[in-house]
């Protein structure tokens, strides 16, 4: 999970910016409110989906309580133009505003504020606060204001309260995550191809499965289950912002279909249709947001681990280079008899450094491109008399196999340089190919004078090391000498 860009400090926002915020949020709240009230069936002021609640909660989380007057004014105007009753409109606006303030305060205290959608635990706390604490505030104040003003029948007060409560919760669940995440994480960034495809798929599913544009059939009703796919995809592959956006798109089409008497939630009684709609919205949004947050946390942990591994491998590589240089310096001061031992040791340390260099350059620091590693090691084995040719396809192997193979390769190449061409020039050929479904074969051959492997193995420290390293990776070693030189074949699992 990438670190969200810091929002400007609230105190640093100038008067013009606050005026623009008041005007923009107020107009958006009023538009959302009038659109939401078109869904009302049980009472003109009680709607099964109330998008302004999500906008209000997001505004408080992003800008703080100072934006509350804009919410109050827009909520009052929307209700005043609906019922025409001043007292109930003021009371409802107060409840709407208090709901957002309570949600913002508690989410800021217990769920990370505007970062609430970036971790599974904070997402669940956001849901709990909205469902159990904040939205009941607005529902209770609003229903009793309608009852006191004579705008609601006492017999259906429980139904109005339940509709109001769940409608506010659905609005918070749909709108707040998308607004907050786009403000924090999406500013100035266009969707990439994968993200655009997911949004396109969400629109397509919305049109085909939920819109009133097509006749409702049993087959079309079953297509509603496809709404899960974009949310699972974004949760696993993208992030919370993409998941919240896909949920908003699908929920918007589902609301459109239910309000138009079409789609899979269409029933004879509007309250039944909207109850099904509410359950659908909750069932896609809650697990989708939790899954996305969980994926974001794991990706952030993995990115941090990769960064630490990169740093460790970089330091190990540098330390190995220093050790190899120190050994080389010591070799210059050593006697003629001991100097070759120092040189061999420096070469082995150098080979390990090359492996760690490949690890440092690799995208995944637990794997190495063995073909590229062999090309790097061949450079160190070349001399004026000996040419090294490498024919190695790019095969990715784990670090635990790459390090022994790097040591084997440099050991055999350096042995060939020293012993296969004592008084002549020649060629060392390094090959890497697939042998079988999950096995590879490394071949190191020279066109030198050849040798008897049975006689040399008992006294050759280099070949003993090669044999032990081959056993370490669970491989098999074959060495044969012929008229055209010597060939070593190491077969191992990829």
C-alpha positions, 0 to 999 in steps of 0.5 A: 500500500503506497503512502497517501499524499498528505492533505493540506493542513486545515488551518492553511486553507485560505478563505477563497478555498473554504468558500469554494469548498462550502459552495461545492460541497453544499451544491453536491449535497443538495443534488445528491439529496434531491436525487435520493429523495426520488427513491422515497416510498414509505415517506417523502423524507425517508429514502432507502438510499441516502447518498448525501450521508456518505458525502457529508461523512467524507467531507468531515473526514477530509476537511474537519468540522468546519465544513458542517455549516455547508452540510446543514444549509444544503440539508435544510434546503433539500428538506424544505423544498420537499416538505415545506415545513420549516421546523421539521426541515431544520431538525432533519438538517440538524440530524444529518449534520450531527450524524456526519460530525459524530461519524467523523469524530469517532472514525478519526478517533478509532478508525484512522480518520481519512485513512480508514479504508486502508486497513481491514480493521479500520474498515470494519470500525468505520462500518460499525461506527456508521451502522451502530452509532452515527446513522441512528442519530439522524434516523431518530432525530428525523423520524421524531421531527416528522412525527412532531410535525404531523408529517408521519403516521405513528403506526409506521414510525418503526418502518420509517426509522428503519428505512432512514437508518439503513438508507443513511448507512447505505449512502455512507457505505457507497459514497464516503470511501470513493470520495475519500480515496479519490481525494487522498490517492487519486488526485492528478492520476489517470486510471491505468489500463487495468483500472480502466478495464475494471471500471468498464466491466463494472459499467457493462455489468451494471447495464446488462444486469441492473438497468431498466433498458432490458426486459427482466428474465430469469437469466438476466436476474442471475447476471447480478452475481457477476457484480462480485467479479470486479470487486474481487478483482480490484480487491486482489489486484488493485486497491481500495480506491478502485474497489470503492469506485467499482462498488459505487458504479455497480450500486448506482446501476442497481439503484437506477434499476430498482427505482425504475421498476426494472432489474433483479430487485424489482418487486410489486411493493417498492419497500420490498425492492429497496430492502433487497437493494439495500442488502445487495449494496451491503453484501458487495461493499462490506466484503469488497472494502475489507478485501481491498484493504487487506490486499493493500496491507499485504502489498505494503508489507511485501513492498517493505520486505522487498525494499529491506531485502534489496538493501541487505543484498546491496550491502552483502554485495558491497561487502563481498567486493571489499573482501575480494579486494582485500584477498587480492591485495593479500595475494600480491604479498604472498609467496609464490606457493600460497598465491594461487590459493588466495587467487582462488578464494578471491574468485569464489568471493567474486562469484558470490558478489555477482550473484548478489548483484543479480539479486539486487537488480532483480524485481523479485529478490528471491529469484535470479536470472541464471542466464544473465548471471552466467554472462556476468561470470563469463566476463570475469573468466575471459583472458587474452588467450581464452575466449568464453562463449555463453549460450544461455536462455533466460531461466529464473531460479531461486537464490538458494540455487543460484548461489551454489550454481554461480560458485560451480560455474566460476570454479569450472571456468577458472579451472579450465582457464588455468589447466586446460590451456597451459601453453595455448589459447582456446575456447570455453563454452557455457550452455544452459538449456531445459532438460525435462519438464522442471529441470535444467542442464548447465554445461561448461566445456573447453577445447583444451588438453583434457584430463582424467576425471577419476585421477583428478577428483581425488586431489582436486579441491576445486572438483571436490567443491563442485561435487559438494555444491552439486549435492547441495542443490540436489543435482547430478554432475558428469565430467568426461574428457575427450580428444577435443577437451573436457565437458562438465554437465550439471543437471538440477531442478529449476 
